Each structure stands twice: as structure tokens, then as C-alpha cells.
Amino acid sequence: MKIVLIGIQGAGKSTQGNLLSKQLNLPYLSTGHIFREIAKEKTQLGRYVKELINSGALIPDEKTIEIVNSYLSRPEYRNGYILDGFPRTLKQAKEFINNVDRVVHIDIDDKEALWRLAYRKDDRDDDNIQAIRKRIELFHKYTKPVLDYYAAQGKLVVVNGMREIKEINEEILKSLGFSLEKNHAVSWKQNKKTIIALVGMPGSGKSEAAKFFRDKGIDVISFSNVINDYIDAKGLKHTEQTHSKLRREFREKYGPAALAVLNKDLLEKKLQEKNIVCIEGMRSWEEYTFIKKEFPHVRIFIVALYADKKLRHKRISMRKHRSGLYGEERDVNELIETNMGPTIAYSDFLIKNNYSLDDLNDKLEEVYRAIYYT
């Protein structure tokens, strides 16, 4: 595994890098340490690097890339490493020849960074206030684009560095797919039975979210299929009047939690086979409470999707199937007649889906990781 630690100076990268090195049995390489060692050399390069470090400036990209790639070509880094302090610029990231698996951004604010660096006890020559401010300024200017670069590749993880060392370490390990057992990192295994219930108004993106989880290997149960399949089997038209009529009939027969009642056996079967199951289109609050009662030992996370009204209606109108099922009447029926409002208001996660599919998938990835590693 190839891991890069990124953070403003003073974020605790070296602390976490050394911990992770022992826990994951991977060599830790700090570019800051490399350059400080070079700066001690009585050579032209050493004097040049020392001058740059003391002024708080960055080593030029070409020289940095050359030195880092030279180090990482050594045999000890062949099977993976933990790299701290590189890449610091977008050019470095793009020209980095190693295929990084995960980039961890240890995030702290500028004030905390200044305090930590100013009161360090290792008496580093480059730790004067002017140089510290310069390095913080350079981080925001040059390194923030690097974070965006890796985020676009789905490789970035952001952890809150304003906590205890142990808490930060545990979160990083979880983001890498590991847990800490008896001071040793072991591969994380999700063994808690979990239901992810997708809720939201028509056109908010439940189908796209369901596909995201399905692509993760999670079985998806669509509550809406009960009514849709019934209408198709009877040869009826998909109108709001037809759907509303059938919703009332099903609820008169099976109670307010009708769709959950009708899917109970399938849900039970899927939970026996898998640790995580996704419900697409859980609607009423009664469905939620029914599932909680029937599966008391299963965790339930409600993920609500939101999109602006005009955008939702436009999306539905462009569908190939059931494209006429949108408008004020349907929205009101969903909120009041099916009692969907409480499930949205009580959701554990709320995702705004007004933008691209990639944006939605990025947000779902964050939710998925939060659920999976909880």
C-alpha cells in the first residue's frame, strides 16, 4: 500500500507517519527529513537547500521530484510506503511516477499550526515565526490544488487533526480499511448487520443512489416495485391517481407500513446473506418504525436525497418510464399521504443532489465510508 500524508506544517504528519509505519509494517519516508539532512551537507546543494528551508520557501519542483523518485526506487519501498510532505504542488502530483493508493489530509487550522510550530521543542532552525507564516501561506497557495487533484481521483481522505493522537490514528486506519487490535492493525471487516434506507422526493436521485450501492456489491430492495409491478401486471397506466389509489388500498389491507410488511421476508433473507442491505424508496415513518421493531439488532441509517423542485420535475419528465409522474399533487401526496416527511427530517445523512452524477457519487462515497467504518 502506498500512502501519502498531506497537511499544513504542524498537523502531526510525522507523528502519524511513524505510528502507521509500525502498525502497517510499511517504511516511513519524510521529505522534510530528507531535505534537512541534505541541508547539513557541506555541498553546494546542501547550502542551497538550507537557504530555501530557512526562508520558508519550497524546493523547486524538478529537484524535489528527482530526489523523491530516487529514494522511492530503493528496494525497501518496493512493496509500499508512507510518504510525508510530497507532493506539495500540482506539478509534483502530476509527475509523480508512483501510483498512490490513498492520500490522507490531516486538517488543522492556521492558528493551531502556528501555535504548534512556534512551541516545538526540537529546536529546528527553520522554525521562526516568519518562516512558519511563509510555509502556511505556501501550503494554501500550492498544496490545496493537490488535495483537489486527488479528491477527483477518489483517493483523498480528510481527517480532523484537532484531536488526540490516538483518535486521529484510529480514523486514519479506518479510512485505509484497518482497525487496531492489541496495538496491531488488522484488515477491517464489517460484521454489523446494517440497513441503508434511501428516502427522498420523486426525482431526488434515489435510483442513482441505489445503483451506487449496488455497484458496491450491496443488495438493493426497492419498496416501490410492489406498486409498480402490480400496475404493470394489471396493464394499468402509471398516473398519480392510480398510484395514490393503490397506496391507499395497500395501506388499508396491510397497515401504514404496507410496503415494509410486504418486503419483510425478502429483507430478512437478504440480511441473512449480507451484512449490509439497501432499501430504495422507504417512504412512511411507519415503515421505518416497523423495520426497527422487526429487526431490533440491525442498525438502520436513513440517507435522504434532496434536489430543487424544478430540477426534480425536469429529471422525471426526461425518464423513459413513468415520465408523467411528477408535479405538485404527487409531491404533496408523497409528503402527507405516504407520511414521508418525518423520514426525511429524521435522516442520518442529507445529500444535496443538484449537480453532476460524479458529485452525487462523491457524496455517497463519504456516506458509505462513514456507515461502513462506524
N, C-alpha and C positions, 0 to 999 in steps of 0.2 A: 504494500500500500504506500502511495506517495502522497504525503500530506504537506500542505503549505499553511503556515500560521501568519496571519496578517493583523496588524494592529498599530495604533499610534504608539510612539515610544512611551514606555512605562505601562503598557497594557498588561504586561505579565507573560509575554510570549516565551521568554527563556524559562520561566518557572514551569509553565505548562508543557513546553517542549521537552524539558528534562523528565518531567513526570510521565508523559506519554511515551518517551523513549524506553523507560524501564517497563512500563505496563504493556506496551505492544511489541517490545523487543525489536525496535527499529532505531537505527542511528540518527542522532540529532545533529543538525548542522545549522549553525547560526552565521549568517553572512556578516552580521555586525562583528562577531568574534573574529571571523576571518580577516576582515579589514583592519581591525585593531591590532591583530598580530602582524599584519603586513606593515602597519604604521610604525611598529617598533624596529623594523629592519633599517639598517644604515645604508639604504639604497635610494636611488632616485625615485623609484616607485613608492618606497616607504615614506619618504619625505612628502611626496605629492599627496598620498592618501591621508597622511597625518594632517596636513594643512586643510584638506577638504573636511575631514571629520571634525576638527576643532572649530571650523567656521559654521558647522551645521549643514553644509552643502552635501548633495548626493554625488556618489561616484558616477562618472559618465556611464551611460547605458552599455556601450560597446565593451568597455573594460569590465564592468560588472558581469555581463553575460559570459564573457570569456572565462573569467575566474570561476564563476559558479558552475558552468558546464564542465570545466576542468576538474573541479572537486568531485562532482557527481558521476564522473566517468570512472572513478575508482571502484574496485571490486566490492568494497563494504557497502556501497549504496545501490548495488545492482538489484537487490530484492525489495527496495523501498527505503523510505527515509522520512524524517520530519524536518522540513525546511523553514527556517525563521528569517524574515527580513528580505525575502526575494520571492517574486518580482515586486518592485516598488513603482514601476512605471508601466504604462500600457505597452510601450515598445518592448520592454523586457518580457512582459507576459506573452506577447505575440511571437517573440523569437525564442522563447524557452523551449528547448528541444525535448524536455521530459514531459510525458503525458500525466499530468497531475490528476489524482483521483478525487481529492476533496480539499477545499480551501476554507479554512476556519478564520473568521474575522472576530477577534476578541475586542469588543466595543466598549470604550470608556470615553468620558467627555474630556474636553481640553483642560478644564480646571483640575480634574483628578490627575491627569497626566503630568501637568506642571508640578503639582504637589509631590507626586511620587518621585519624579526625576530630580527635583530640587533637593530632596531629603534622602537620596540614595546614600548608602554607607560604603560603597566600593571605591569612592574617590576617583571616578573616571574623569580624565582631563577634559573630555568633551562635554561634561555636564555643567555648563554655566547657563544662566538664565537666557542669555541672548541666543546661544546655540539651541537651547531647548525650544524656544519660541520659533526659531527658524525651522527646526525639524518638524514641528507640529504644522506649521504653515505649508511645508513641502508635502506632508502627508495628505492634507486636504486637496492640494492642487494636483498632485501626480498619482497618488495611490488610490483615491476614491474611484477613478475610472477603471482601475484594475479590478475592484470589487464588482463593478457593473459588468465587466467583461466576463468574469467567472460566474456571476449570477445568471447571465444569459445562457451559459452552458449548463446550468443546473448543478454546478459544483460548489456553490457558496453556501456556507452555514454561518449565521451570525449568533454569537453568544454574548450574554451580558457579562462584561468583565468587572462590574462594580460590586462583586460579591466575594464571598470567601473562596480561597483557592480550591478547596475540596468541591464546592458546588460547581465552580466553573469547569473543573476537571471532569466531573461526572456528566455534565451536559455535553462537553466535547466528545466524550466516549460514546454517549448515546447517539450523537449525531453521526458518528462513524460506524454505528452498528454494534457497539460493545457495551457491556455492563461490567461493573467492578465487583469481583467476588474474592474475598480474602486477599485483597491487595493485588489481585491479578485480573487482567482484562480478559473476558471471555465473550465469544460471539453472542449478541443479544438474540433471544428467542421470545417472541410474543406468545405467551401462553394464557393470556386472559381472554375469555370469551367477550367479544365486543360487537355491538351493532352500531353502524353509522347510518343514521336516518336523514335522508335528504328532504328538505322541505323548501317551499317557495312558491310564489305565484306563477301562473302559466307563463312560459316564455322566459323564466328567470335563469334557465340553464341546468335544470335537473338532469335531463338526458345526457348532456355533455359531461356533467359531473359523474354520472353513473358510468359512463364509458371510461372516464379516467380511472375509477376504482376497479372496473372490470379489467382494464389493462394491467393493473397491479396484481391480478390473479385473485381478486376478491369476487365472490359470487354476489350477484345483484338480484334482488327480488323486487319486481315492480308492482306496487299495490294497484296502480291504475289499470293494469292489464285485466283485472277482474271485470271491470265495466267495459273496457274497450273490446275484450274478447267476446263478451256477451252480445254487444251491439253488432259486431261483425258476424257472429254466428247466426243471429236473427235477421241479418240483412237489413238492419236499420241504418239511418243516416246519423252521422256524428254532429248533432246540433246541441246547443246548450240546453234546450228544452228537454231533449232525450236524456242527456247526461244527468240533469237535475232530477228528472223523474225517477231514473234508475237509482240514483244515490239515495233518494227518499225511500224507495221500495226496499233496497238492501238494508237500510238502517231500521226500517220498521220490522224487518224479519230477523236481523241479527244484532240489532242494537247500534248505538252511535259508533262503536268500534268495529263496524261490519268488515271493513277491508282487512283489518288486523286479524279478526276472527277467522276469516276465510283463508288467510295466508299463514295461520299459526302452525299447521303441520309442516308446511314447506320450510318455514323459518326454523322450526325445531330440527328438521332433518339437516338443513344446511349448517346449523351451529354444531351439530354432531360431527360434521365432516371438516369444518373450517373454524379457525379461531375468530375470524372477522367476517361479518356479513353486512352487506349494504342494502338498505331499503330505499328504493326510489319512489318518491311521492307519498311519504307518510303525510296524512292530512290532518285529521282531527286530533284534538287534545285527548279525546277518549281512546284513540288508537295508541297513543303514547303511553297512557296510564295502563291500558290493557297489557301491552308488551312488558311494562315494568312488573306488573303483577304476575304474569305467566312465566317470566324469565328473571326471577329475582336476583340471580347470581351473575347476570350478564350486564356488562357496562353498556350504557346507551349514550351516544353522543349525537346531538341534533346539529346538523350543518344546514344553515339557512342560506339560500342564494337570493340576492336582490339585484334587480335591474330596473332602470327607469321605465315608467309605464309605456311611453310611446315606443321605446326600443323593444319591450316585451311583445307588444302587439304587432310590430313590424316583423319580428322573428317568426311569430306564429303564422302570419299571413304568407310567409315565404316557404312554409313547410309543404312537402308533397302530400302528406297525410294529415287529415283533420286540421286543415289550414283555416277553417272558418271559426274555430273555437277560441275566440278572443273578444274582448270588449268589456265595457263597464259591468254588464249584467253578470258575466262569468266571473269577473274579479270579485264582485260583491258576494256572489254565491260561494266562492271558494273561501272567503274570509269568514262569512257568517253561517251559511247553510252547512258547510262541512266543518266549521269551527277550526279553521286553520290558523287564525290569528295568534292564539296562545302558543302554538308550537314555534312560530317564527319569533315571537317576543321572548320565548324562553330558550332560544337556541344557545348552544355552547360556542358556536362559531358562526359569524356572519360574513359572507363573502360578497363583495360588490362586483357584479359581472356586467359592467358597461363597456368593456373594452374587447381586446382580442382573445381568441381561444388560448393562445400561449400565455397571456396574462392570467386567465382563469386557471390554467393548469399549474402555473407557478404558485398561485394562492392555494390551490388544492394540495399541492405537494407539501406546503408548510403545515396545513391542517393535518394531512395524513401522518407526517412525521411526529407532530405533537400528540396525536392519538396513539400511534404505534408505540412510541417510546415512553408513554405515560404508565 
